[in-house]
Amino acid sequence: MLKIIVLGAAAGGGVPQWNCGCPQCAAARHDPRLAWTQASLAISADGRNWFLINASPDLRQQINATPALHPRDGALRDSAMAGVVLTNGEVDAVAGLLSLREKSAFNIYAHQRVLGILDANPIFEVLDRSLVGRVPMPLDQVTRLRLPSGEDSGIEIIPFRVPGKPPLYLEGDAIEDVAGDTVGLEIWSGDARAHFVAACAAPDPGLLARLGGSPLVFFDGTLWRDDELILAGLGSKTGRRMGHMSMSGSDGSMVALEGLRLGRKVFLHINNSNRVLQGGSPESEAAAARGWIVPTDGMEFTL
């Protein structure tokens, strides 16, 4: 069995973004049902011990909103969270780690490149290394997720390279990605299998082959169209320049992943500018017509 909870489905900044007055953010300020926190999942093989996929800046809010992650009854200090799996070093993926500094034991799993980013920044030393292990996660090899006690959790992860870019704060003059900058995850629990790709700059043939036949895929849904931020007056970069392919268009993800015999297809990391978030919009109807799910925070999946 593999249980998955969508802790958040939005891209960096969430919805509403703190400094954004676009129509979707303005609407979400008046109606909490239109709000989304930043992208993260919780996964479990037994419904008792959970691992986070990325630690978003909204993590404290997400944990409080998710009963499965609360301290268990009768425990003074306790957490059902056994570990965090990081797929990149962006602020959106690692900032939530700083909210986990209250002396609870768990493990951080990440590619060595991302662990190196944590090691180089002394602020992450608030996570007591005697309690919080940092476990390298080599590409294309099986990593078994373990409870803080060392017991096998029943979940295996296979990380794989995805076309992307370095974290924004490390770009400098070079934006070419190297191995470990952006990874996807193949997640196994017994015979149950799912894939997680929250950032993807291009439909690499190797990536598409890996996803083929997957029962459940969470895939980069940042922008509806590549020039979306420019047209909306919200930014100057295209989606691909930011390391994200668009949903729509002949070179978008919906076309690229068509015909892969996928089970459930779920968009994740959706930007506040993306009208697919608006129920009843032409964009949301087009995505639904192609079989894609736009999740709400707290949505659950079981395999």
Phi, psi and omega per residue, in radians:
M1 nan 2.504 3.038
L2 -2.346 2.060 3.100
K3 -1.847 2.393 -3.100
I4 -2.333 2.299 3.035
I5 -2.042 2.254 3.033
V6 -1.401 1.834 3.106
L7 -1.284 -0.645 3.103
G8 -2.747 2.622 -3.074
A9 -2.134 -0.058 -3.027
A10 -1.569 2.817 3.041
A11 -1.380 -3.059 -3.095
G12 -0.936 2.320 -3.104
G13 1.689 -0.405 -3.139
G14 1.149 -2.979 3.081
V15 -2.343 2.008 0.051
P16 -1.405 2.531 3.005
Q17 -1.342 2.468 -2.940
W18 -1.002 -0.545 -3.070
N19 -2.041 0.397 -3.051
C20 -1.979 2.298 3.098
G21 -1.940 0.390 3.111
C22 -1.109 2.828 -3.084
P23 -0.940 -0.700 -3.099
Q24 -1.218 -0.694 3.122
C25 -1.204 -0.698 3.121
A26 -1.092 -0.722 3.133
A27 -1.139 -0.687 -3.109
A28 -1.179 -0.448 3.099
R29 -1.223 -0.403 -3.135
H30 -1.731 -0.293 -3.098
D31 -2.441 1.793 -3.100
P32 -1.011 -0.373 3.116
R33 -1.175 -0.269 3.141
L34 -1.723 0.160 -3.104
A35 -1.691 2.564 3.072
W36 -2.340 2.452 2.998
T37 -1.615 3.047 -2.978
Q38 -1.376 2.651 -2.857
A39 -1.047 2.220 3.051
S40 -2.934 2.623 3.046
L41 -2.125 2.765 2.893
A42 -2.091 2.328 -3.100
I43 -2.220 2.590 -3.112
S44 -2.669 2.557 3.040
A45 -1.677 -0.276 -3.054
D46 -2.259 -0.044 -3.125
G47 1.330 0.059 3.137
R48 -2.034 -0.656 -3.121
N49 -1.987 2.223 -2.966
W50 -2.150 2.557 3.045
F51 -2.100 2.368 3.093
L52 -1.541 2.465 2.934
I53 -1.759 1.789 -3.046
N54 1.273 2.628 -3.108
A55 -2.063 1.637 -3.030
S56 -1.298 2.807 3.071
P57 -1.040 -0.318 3.136
D58 -1.600 0.272 -2.929
L59 -1.061 -0.728 -3.137
R60 -1.023 -0.784 3.117
Q61 -1.097 -0.724 -3.110
Q62 -1.151 -0.712 3.111
I63 -1.124 -0.777 -3.141
N64 -1.097 -0.504 -3.119
A65 -1.510 -0.041 -3.027
T66 -2.127 1.696 -3.087
P67 -0.937 -0.571 -3.121
A68 -1.076 -0.378 -3.105
L69 -1.742 0.040 -3.122
H70 -1.293 2.767 2.979
P71 -0.973 2.465 -3.102
R72 -1.279 2.664 -3.056
D73 -0.912 2.320 3.071
G74 1.506 -0.149 -3.111
A75 -1.572 2.331 3.126
L76 -1.346 -0.848 3.014
R77 -2.229 2.074 -3.019
D78 -2.856 2.751 3.039
S79 -2.649 2.441 3.041
A80 -1.425 -0.086 -3.125
M81 -1.474 2.122 -3.074
A82 -1.782 -0.246 -3.109
G83 -3.119 2.969 3.117
V84 -2.297 2.276 3.078
V85 -1.885 2.128 -3.103
L86 -1.792 2.339 3.139
T87 -1.817 -0.110 3.039
N88 -2.915 3.114 -3.114
G89 -1.838 0.237 3.122
E90 -1.106 2.691 3.093
V91 -0.943 -0.676 -3.129
D92 -1.017 -0.453 -3.044
A93 -1.746 -0.425 -2.997
V94 -2.016 -0.320 -3.028
A95 -1.077 -0.556 -3.139
G96 -1.135 -0.316 3.090
L97 -1.011 -0.556 -3.101
L98 -1.199 -0.285 3.078
S99 -1.488 -0.006 -3.066
L100 -1.956 0.584 -2.959
R101 -1.669 0.132 -3.037
E102 -1.554 0.763 2.939
K103 1.100 0.689 2.967
S104 -1.838 2.564 -3.116
A105 -1.487 2.301 2.989
F106 -2.844 3.014 3.132
N107 -2.031 2.526 3.015
I108 -1.858 2.170 3.102
Y109 -1.927 2.254 -3.141
A110 -2.855 2.795 2.992
H111 -1.063 2.619 -3.093
Q112 -0.997 -0.543 3.129
R113 -1.107 -0.716 3.131
V114 -1.276 -0.697 3.068
L115 -1.050 -0.596 3.093
G116 -1.118 -0.611 3.080
I117 -1.125 -0.764 3.102
L118 -1.116 -0.757 -3.117
D119 -1.090 -0.581 -3.066
A120 -1.384 -0.243 -3.097
N121 -1.926 1.915 -3.036
P122 -1.113 -0.267 3.132
I123 -1.096 -0.495 -3.132
F124 -1.339 -0.077 3.038
E125 -1.254 -0.107 3.004
V126 -1.125 -0.305 3.033
L127 -1.518 1.802 -3.043
D128 -0.987 2.011 -3.063
R129 -1.165 -0.300 3.068
S130 -1.303 -0.268 3.127
L131 -1.994 -0.566 -3.048
V132 -1.931 1.817 -3.141
G133 -1.370 2.626 3.062
R134 -2.038 1.918 -2.962
V135 -1.932 2.057 3.101
P136 -1.112 2.510 -3.079
M137 -2.211 1.536 -3.083
P138 -1.128 2.536 3.118
L139 -1.121 2.497 3.018
D140 1.076 0.377 3.042
Q141 -2.192 2.632 3.140
V142 -1.302 2.233 2.976
T143 -2.000 2.123 3.117
R144 -1.543 2.176 3.110
L145 -1.382 2.305 -3.071
R146 -2.130 2.612 3.057
L147 -1.234 2.813 3.131
P148 -0.967 -0.459 3.115
S149 -1.287 -0.223 -3.061
G150 1.740 -0.167 -3.139
E151 -1.202 2.510 3.120
D152 -1.165 2.313 -3.120
S153 -1.445 -0.281 -3.046
G154 1.584 0.089 -3.138
I155 -2.040 2.341 3.025
E156 -2.026 2.476 3.136
I157 -2.128 2.341 2.972
I158 -2.077 1.841 3.108
P159 -1.414 2.533 3.136
F160 -2.462 2.643 -3.088
R161 -1.235 2.418 3.093
V162 -2.208 2.420 3.080
P163 -0.992 2.227 -3.101
G164 -2.817 -2.412 3.134
K165 -2.796 2.934 3.078
P166 -1.185 2.872 3.028
P167 -0.986 2.560 -3.081
L168 -0.911 -0.740 -3.066
Y169 -1.300 -0.100 3.097
L170 -2.015 0.110 -3.058
E171 -1.076 -0.918 -3.015
G172 1.058 -2.387 3.133
D173 -1.575 -0.162 -3.088
A174 -1.981 2.233 3.126
I175 -1.995 0.100 3.099
E176 -1.204 2.308 -3.132
D177 -1.462 2.708 3.022
V178 -2.138 2.946 -3.109
A179 -0.958 2.223 3.116
G180 1.798 -0.288 3.120
D181 -1.115 -0.780 -3.141
T182 -2.380 2.130 3.119
V183 -2.208 2.645 2.942
G184 -1.801 2.954 -3.102
L185 -2.250 2.310 2.888
E186 -1.760 2.114 -2.983
I187 -1.977 2.225 -3.129
W188 -2.178 2.433 2.919
S189 -2.460 1.815 -2.984
G190 1.087 -2.204 3.112
D191 -1.578 -0.077 -3.118
A192 -1.399 2.405 -3.068
R193 -2.438 2.463 3.056
A194 -2.560 2.837 3.110
H195 -2.217 2.558 -3.132
F196 -2.278 2.060 3.104
V197 -2.419 1.563 -3.046
A198 -1.533 -0.159 3.073
A199 -2.514 2.309 -3.139
C200 -2.750 2.149 -3.082
A201 -1.572 -0.324 -3.077
A202 -2.821 2.684 -3.132
P203 -1.441 1.294 -3.132
D204 -1.044 2.337 -3.116
P205 -0.988 -0.662 3.121
G206 -1.124 -0.657 3.101
L207 -1.130 -0.810 -3.115
L208 -1.092 -0.690 3.112
A209 -1.107 -0.665 -3.123
R210 -1.181 -0.636 -3.090
L211 -1.355 -0.355 -3.033
G212 -0.926 2.236 3.096
G213 1.400 0.081 -3.111
S214 -1.147 2.382 3.119
P215 -1.219 -0.427 -3.073
L216 -2.690 2.143 -3.137
V217 -2.208 2.216 2.934
F218 -1.761 2.126 -2.981
F219 -2.324 2.626 -3.138
D220 -0.858 2.054 3.110
G221 -2.164 0.544 -2.974
T222 -0.925 -0.994 -3.039
L223 -2.161 2.598 3.042
W224 -1.297 -0.749 3.110
R225 -2.325 2.702 -2.977
D226 -1.072 -0.632 -3.079
D227 -1.738 0.407 -3.031
E228 -1.005 -0.818 -3.105
L229 -1.156 -0.634 3.138
I230 -1.173 -0.820 -3.129
L231 -1.121 -0.586 -3.125
A232 -1.435 -0.093 -3.103
G233 1.276 0.379 -3.072
L234 -1.802 -0.108 -3.113
G235 -3.093 3.087 -3.088
S236 -2.035 -0.003 -3.076
K237 -1.825 2.562 2.983
T238 -1.386 2.909 3.099
G239 -1.070 -0.792 -3.102
R240 -1.097 -0.625 3.089
R241 -1.098 -0.489 3.120
M242 -1.565 -0.007 3.124
G243 1.567 0.424 -3.102
H244 -2.366 2.234 2.996
M245 -1.428 2.699 -3.108
S246 -1.396 2.862 3.049
M247 -1.285 -0.824 -2.963
S248 -1.679 3.073 3.098
G249 1.596 2.905 -3.095
S250 -1.152 -0.390 3.114
D251 -1.921 0.313 -3.134
G252 -1.537 3.034 -3.038
S253 -1.194 -0.604 -3.115
M254 -1.108 -0.678 3.084
V255 -1.281 -0.760 -3.068
A256 -1.073 -0.640 -3.079
L257 -1.632 -0.025 3.099
E258 -1.103 2.409 3.062
G259 1.473 0.128 3.134
L260 -1.540 0.113 3.134
R261 1.016 0.766 -3.137
L262 -1.417 2.629 3.023
G263 -1.387 -1.935 3.097
R264 -1.436 2.376 -3.098
K265 -2.094 2.116 -3.006
V266 -2.189 2.183 3.051
F267 -1.409 2.505 -3.128
L268 -2.482 2.795 3.134
H269 1.121 0.933 -3.037
I270 -1.635 2.200 -3.069
N271 -1.308 2.679 -3.118
N272 -1.115 -0.310 3.122
S273 -1.441 -0.186 -2.992
N274 -1.495 1.995 -3.074
R275 -1.257 -0.040 3.041
V276 -1.119 -0.353 3.092
L277 -1.244 -0.320 -3.103
Q278 -1.553 1.925 3.101
G279 -1.017 2.317 -3.126
G280 1.541 -0.107 3.099
S281 -1.269 2.739 3.077
P282 -0.969 -0.607 -3.137
E283 -1.180 -0.793 -3.127
S284 -1.162 -0.641 3.121
E285 -1.203 -0.642 3.114
A286 -1.164 -0.712 3.114
A287 -1.139 -0.760 3.139
A288 -1.106 -0.651 -3.141
A289 -1.108 -0.465 3.098
R290 -1.635 0.146 3.036
G291 1.525 0.280 -3.103
W292 -1.653 2.495 3.106
I293 -1.791 2.308 2.969
V294 -1.822 1.838 -2.966
P295 -1.392 2.719 2.934
T296 -1.725 2.751 3.061
D297 -1.019 2.324 3.133
G298 1.656 -0.118 3.129
M299 -1.106 2.443 -3.078
E300 -2.046 2.565 3.080
F301 -2.316 2.495 3.095
T302 -2.311 2.317 3.092
L303 -2.068 nan nan
